[in-house]
């Protein structure tokens, strides 16, 4: 019974780890022509918090002198 629950949990986690590609609001507005390329670059440059798939969250100070990032990964081991 314990192994069955472990396998079910593993399948659930594996099912949720598919490729995810979400566009930011800035990307959608640029694609639809609502904002210009210059506006897009200014907004992306001034954004203090960014998320990139595979890298995690990146934080940048307003003056651009300091930055940091937070990311995570997980590993499942079956004994």
C-alpha positions as CSV (number, residue, x, y, z in Angstrom):
1,X,0.0,0.0,0.0
2,X,2.8,2.4,0.8
3,X,4.5,1.7,-2.5
4,X,1.3,2.4,-4.3
5,X,0.8,5.7,-2.7
6,X,4.5,6.6,-3.5
7,X,4.0,5.7,-7.1
8,X,0.8,7.6,-7.3
9,X,2.5,10.7,-5.8
10,X,5.4,10.3,-8.2
11,X,3.0,10.2,-11.2
12,X,1.2,13.2,-10.0
13,X,4.4,15.2,-9.7
14,X,5.6,14.1,-13.1
15,X,2.3,15.1,-14.7
16,X,2.7,18.6,-13.3
17,X,6.2,19.2,-14.5
18,X,5.4,19.6,-18.2
19,X,6.9,22.4,-20.3
20,X,5.3,25.7,-19.3
21,X,5.7,28.8,-21.3
22,X,3.8,31.8,-20.1
23,X,4.2,35.2,-21.7
24,X,4.5,38.3,-19.7
25,X,2.0,41.2,-20.1
26,X,4.7,43.3,-21.8
27,X,5.3,40.6,-24.4
28,X,1.5,40.3,-25.2
29,X,1.1,44.0,-25.5
30,X,4.1,44.3,-27.8
31,X,2.8,41.4,-30.0
32,X,-0.6,43.0,-30.3
33,X,0.9,46.4,-31.2
34,X,-0.4,48.2,-28.2
35,X,3.0,49.4,-27.1
36,X,6.0,50.2,-29.3
37,X,9.4,48.6,-29.2
38,X,10.9,51.5,-27.3
39,X,8.1,51.4,-24.7
40,X,8.7,47.6,-24.4
41,X,12.4,48.1,-23.7
42,X,11.8,50.8,-21.2
43,X,9.2,48.7,-19.2
44,X,11.4,45.6,-19.3
45,X,14.4,47.6,-18.2
46,X,12.6,49.3,-15.3
47,X,11.0,46.1,-14.0
48,X,12.6,45.2,-10.6
49,X,11.3,41.6,-10.5
50,X,11.5,39.3,-13.4
51,X,10.8,35.6,-13.8
52,X,12.5,33.4,-16.4
53,X,11.7,29.7,-16.8
54,X,14.7,27.7,-15.7
55,X,16.3,30.6,-13.9
56,X,13.8,31.6,-11.3
57,X,13.0,35.1,-10.0
58,X,15.6,37.8,-10.6
59,X,15.6,41.0,-8.5
60,X,17.3,44.2,-9.5
61,X,17.7,47.5,-7.6
62,X,16.4,50.7,-9.2
63,X,19.8,51.9,-10.1
64,X,20.9,48.5,-11.5
65,X,23.9,48.2,-9.2
66,X,22.5,45.2,-7.1
67,X,20.8,42.1,-8.2
68,X,19.9,38.7,-6.9
69,X,18.0,35.6,-7.8
70,X,15.9,32.9,-6.2
71,X,15.4,29.5,-7.8
72,X,14.6,26.0,-6.8
73,X,14.7,22.4,-8.0
74,X,13.6,19.2,-6.5
75,X,14.7,15.6,-6.8
76,X,12.8,12.5,-6.0
77,X,14.6,9.4,-4.8
78,X,12.7,6.1,-4.4
79,X,14.4,3.7,-2.0
